[in-house]
Amino acid sequence: MKVVITGGTGFIGRMLARRLVARGELTAPSGNLETIDEIVLFDAVAPAHSIDGLDDRVRIVTGDIADCDLVRSLIDRDDVSVFHLASVVSGGGERDFDLALKVNLTGALNVFGACRARSGRPRVVFASSLAVFGGAAMPRVVGDTTKQTPQTTYGATKAIGELLINDYTRKGFFDGRAARLPTIIIRPGRPNLAASSFASGVFREPLAGRTCLLPVSLSTRMPVLGYRTAVEGFIALHEADGAALGDDRAVNFPSLSVTVEEMIAALRRVAGNRPLGDITPAPDPAIEAIVATWPVETEWTRAAALGLPVDADVDGIVRAYIEDFVDEQD
Amino acid sequence: MKVVITGGTGFIGRMLARRLVARGELTAPSGNLETIDEIVLFDAVAPAHSIDGLDDRVRIVTGDIADCDLVRSLIDRDDVSVFHLASVVSGGGERDFDLALKVNLTGALNVFGACRARSGRPRVVFASSLAVFGGAAMPRVVGDTTKQTPQTTYGATKAIGELLINDYTRKGFFDGRAARLPTIIIRPGRPNLAASSFASGVFREPLAGRTCLLPVSLSTRMPVLGYRTAVEGFIALHEADGAALGDDRAVNFPSLSVTVEEMIAALRRVAGNRPLGDITPAPDPAIEAIVATWPVETEWTRAAALGLPVDADVDGIVRAYIEDFVDEQD
């Protein structure tokens, strides 16, 4: 079978590809576990460096997800699964509304339409976000039945994507599932335009010996998810029994609700004697305004019932990051 | 100022146009009450007969709402308000998914984009529907903070429209409001493809001396709204203070929760000595399946706080229909 990952050269896309290469199989539209013989990582731009942990089953294709014909040419087998991760992120969407609509809405319609055009009802896993929640009536703890009143264009397009996933699935066009993700930590590399970028930076920059300019206060509390657990969760959601998902295909992923202060304490505990760069307050009203619209805690009994994996604590996430990205670079 | 009503030659569109002609003014983007000097009724097809109660301020334009340039040519003044009612209805959307997406999603994007292109932040009133609710987790009574898990493509596109109204308003592109309508009764003329068509037919057909074939059971309970009250509600929502609406611009319209049996009892009370056609059970599993996904009652404290009008009882709705459509035709 074939696997297409949109946004495939991004951090989660490449971690997921690596994990699928190691795993070697997935449940195909046939309903059986089948060997993965082809993986396409589709993205807007080519990665600057080659990606570790892949092999010749994996091909990188670059292009515009708003190009309907191109997207159809990627999803060209009936024995296919698609992980649709491509998206303009929160801060980026606030800067460029039209680009967010083009990539996140037209792009999703192209991907979903291409999957619908295949026979065999392929599985489609869509990366949604807690940014679908927000607004004056949002409860402090959001769950799978909380109303979605997003306060970013990014969140609005993710909520629209969830509605489309539900309806295409209800119509039998494909077998969709939406992973409603909290902030994923710890992203390596450069900061990005996501308003949540600081939640990785607060670990990554000090561990690299650099100063972290912290745009939000230490008391900011938010739900976070380790990237290893996120990738395992994507695969578990893909493999989950569709009947257990029912008529609402979007699932709040498990998260830890922690303050920035607790993140920093975990960093210091796990880093031990490593020299750490400074963490310096540098309040950014634009970032603070977006973060203030997010929920501080999530409820995820449904994810637990589906067997989705859970992080034990932030310390484990920091240890994994040091293992995967810091010590590796030494 | 100008008013554009999409779906303008439909039942509610023409009743709204008539009411606006009589009223003569609306709050314009200037923030002041301004005289309406131009009303465009845009629709897919021209009406078979001329529409009573209009005058030379009103022009009918026919065309495809998915035609972006055409839609822009209608919304060609900065002192404009738009009532966006055009939509493929529930049963129609289940028959033709692509048409529902084209009219309800592309059409909405065209209308909203054209409003955004005007300066002056025009008011846009979008006709949504209780069909945004549904699914296994839906409570028996739905309110303004109930999660939307629609079980028709019609409902899905209405939920998407609400998300877009919220986001375009948040961005300051226009001043949007979404009217979340229960089933509006009593529609004159022919039955349509809405799954709710029977809720008008059960009054209209007997009053016309025809037999009503009832596709659902007498115990079916649903929220309904009289068309006079719906039209007054559209205008009241247009006139409402935006600050009072807050960051969620969609409002559950007031409704009466009644069974089909209670509708028939009201009909018999009000009809008095008029001869009535028979009401004959003719269960339609497709209609019953859609109706079963709808809520049976709505909560609308927010609409009441905004001053939206409320029906006193079904008897009053039947009396109005007889006055407007039955006796008039005698």
Boltz contact constraints between the chains, C-beta under 6 A:
constraints:
  - contact:
      token1: [A, 135]
      token2: [B, 247]
      max_distance: 6.0
  - contact:
      token1: [A, 135]
      token2: [B, 248]
      max_distance: 6.0
  - contact:
      token1: [A, 136]
      token2: [B, 246]
      max_distance: 6.0
  - contact:
      token1: [A, 136]
      token2: [B, 247]
      max_distance: 6.0
  - contact:
      token1: [A, 137]
      token2: [B, 145]
      max_distance: 6.0
  - contact:
      token1: [A, 145]
      token2: [B, 137]
      max_distance: 6.0
  - contact:
      token1: [A, 145]
      token2: [B, 147]
      max_distance: 6.0
  - contact:
      token1: [A, 147]
      token2: [B, 145]
      max_distance: 6.0
  - contact:
      token1: [A, 147]
      token2: [B, 147]
      max_distance: 6.0
  - contact:
      token1: [A, 149]
      token2: [B, 248]
      max_distance: 6.0
  - contact:
      token1: [A, 153]
      token2: [B, 167]
      max_distance: 6.0
  - contact:
      token1: [A, 156]
      token2: [B, 163]
      max_distance: 6.0
  - contact:
      token1: [A, 156]
      token2: [B, 167]
      max_distance: 6.0
  - contact:
      token1: [A, 159]
      token2: [B, 163]
      max_distance: 6.0
  - contact:
      token1: [A, 160]
      token2: [B, 160]
      max_distance: 6.0
  - contact:
      token1: [A, 160]
      token2: [B, 163]
      max_distance: 6.0
  - contact:
      token1: [A, 163]
      token2: [B, 156]
      max_distance: 6.0
  - contact:
      token1: [A, 163]
      token2: [B, 159]
      max_distance: 6.0
  - contact:
      token1: [A, 163]
      token2: [B, 160]
      max_distance: 6.0
  - contact:
      token1: [A, 167]
      token2: [B, 153]
      max_distance: 6.0
  - contact:
      token1: [A, 167]
      token2: [B, 156]
      max_distance: 6.0
  - contact:
      token1: [A, 246]
      token2: [B, 136]
      max_distance: 6.0
  - contact:
      token1: [A, 247]
      token2: [B, 135]
      max_distance: 6.0
  - contact:
      token1: [A, 247]
      token2: [B, 136]
      max_distance: 6.0
  - contact:
      token1: [A, 248]
      token2: [B, 135]
      max_distance: 6.0
  - contact:
      token1: [A, 248]
      token2: [B, 149]
      max_distance: 6.0
